[in-house]
Amino acid sequence: MNILILQGSPRAKGNTAWMAEEYKKAAEAAGHQVTVVNVSRLKIAGCLACEYCHGKGNGACVQKDDMQELYPLMAQAEVLVLAAPIYYFTLCAQIQAPIQRMYCVNAPANVKKMALLCSSYSPDVYDGATAEFRYICNYWNAENTGIVTAKNDEQKTEATKQKIIELVNKL
Ligand SMILES: Cc1cc2nc3c(=O)[nH]c(=O)nc-3n(C[C@H](O)[C@H](O)[C@H](O)COP(=O)(O)O)c2cc1C
């Protein structure tokens, strides 16, 4: 399958990037095609709610920022993986922005399955992120293949790697 991983942490060698990389390695080993985009390196503004896209824009966003390079990748993806550190008890803003900018097309055209990879310092801080993720899966009519979280003492461990491999095995 064609898999797109949106990696939201600005720390290129951090915990979330590691989780995204482990997912990529396992998915490629299983024969999938994987693209990882570090969305924290892109300039993606929040939605303006101007409704241009639902009128004159005919599905195109009025804002011509780096979201332009993500729209085609989102349109092609069959599996969408969100990889995000927890910032203030929810998905980091770098992941929220591209999701909310999908408003112009409502849903990614071909996404059938989704997964969530999340890292945090503390335990028990995932309720906001996981609730949002489940709502989005429902809204986009995509199967939730699962969620892997890694708090401080679970980061970059063999146990977390195995959980990520199990997620990939659900594709
Ligand atoms: C702005 C900011 C907010 C954070 N908020 C939380 C939080 O609410 N709960 C928590 O457990 N960790 C929080 N953290 C810690 C990160 O989630 C944690 O260090 C995570 O593993 C970082 O992932 P990374 O290495 O991929 O950047 C926060 C970190 C930053 C920079």
The ligand as an SDF file (V2000), in Angstrom:
LIG
                    3D

 31 33  0  0  0  0  0  0  0  0999 V2000
    5.9180   22.5580   23.8830 C   0  0  0  0  0  0  0  0  0  0  0  0
    5.9960   21.2300   24.5650 C   0  0  0  0  0  0  0  0  0  0  0  0
    4.9020   20.7580   25.2720 C   0  0  0  0  0  0  0  0  0  0  0  0
    4.9390   19.5080   25.8870 C   0  0  0  0  0  0  0  0  0  0  0  0
    3.8360   19.0740   26.5550 N   0  0  0  0  0  0  0  0  0  0  0  0
    3.8630   17.8520   27.1390 C   0  0  0  0  0  0  0  0  0  0  0  0
    2.7240   17.3710   27.8530 C   0  0  0  0  0  0  0  0  0  0  0  0
    1.6890   17.9980   27.9410 O   0  0  0  0  0  0  0  0  0  0  0  0
    2.8180   16.1420   28.4460 N   0  0  0  0  0  0  0  0  0  0  0  0
    3.9610   15.3850   28.3900 C   0  0  0  0  0  0  0  0  0  0  0  0
    3.9910   14.2960   28.9440 O   0  0  0  0  0  0  0  0  0  0  0  0
    5.0350   15.8010   27.6650 N   0  0  0  0  0  0  0  0  0  0  0  0
    5.0220   17.0130   27.0700 C   0  0  0  0  0  0  0  0  0  0  0  0
    6.1090   17.4500   26.3610 N   0  0  0  0  0  0  0  0  0  0  0  0
    7.2660   16.5460   26.2070 C   0  0  0  0  0  0  0  0  0  0  0  0
    7.2620   15.8220   24.8690 C   0  0  0  0  0  0  0  0  0  0  0  0
    5.9850   15.3270   24.5220 O   0  0  0  0  0  0  0  0  0  0  0  0
    8.2130   14.6320   24.9080 C   0  0  0  0  0  0  0  0  0  0  0  0
    9.5020   15.0490   25.2930 O   0  0  0  0  0  0  0  0  0  0  0  0
    8.2650   13.9170   23.5680 C   0  0  0  0  0  0  0  0  0  0  0  0
    8.9000   12.6740   23.7320 O   0  0  0  0  0  0  0  0  0  0  0  0
    9.0310   14.7550   22.5640 C   0  0  0  0  0  0  0  0  0  0  0  0
    9.0520   14.0590   21.3540 O   0  0  0  0  0  0  0  0  0  0  0  0
   10.2380   14.2580   20.3000 P   0  0  0  0  0  0  0  0  0  0  0  0
   11.4780   13.6910   20.9230 O   0  0  0  0  0  0  0  0  0  0  0  0
    9.8010   13.5130   19.1150 O   0  0  0  0  0  0  0  0  0  0  0  0
   10.3400   15.7210   20.0260 O   0  0  0  0  0  0  0  0  0  0  0  0
    6.1090   18.7130   25.7790 C   0  0  0  0  0  0  0  0  0  0  0  0
    7.2210   19.1910   25.0620 C   0  0  0  0  0  0  0  0  0  0  0  0
    7.1780   20.4330   24.4690 C   0  0  0  0  0  0  0  0  0  0  0  0
    8.3800   20.9230   23.6880 C   0  0  0  0  0  0  0  0  0  0  0  0
  1  2  1  0
  2  3  1  0
  2 30  2  0
  3  4  2  0
  4  5  1  0
  4 28  1  0
  5  6  2  0
  6  7  1  0
  6 13  1  0
  7  8  2  0
  7  9  1  0
  9 10  1  0
 10 11  2  0
 10 12  1  0
 12 13  2  0
 13 14  1  0
 14 15  1  0
 14 28  1  0
 15 16  1  0
 16 17  1  0
 16 18  1  0
 18 19  1  0
 18 20  1  0
 20 21  1  0
 20 22  1  0
 22 23  1  0
 23 24  1  0
 24 25  2  0
 24 26  1  0
 24 27  1  0
 28 29  2  0
 29 30  1  0
 30 31  1  0
M  END
$$$$
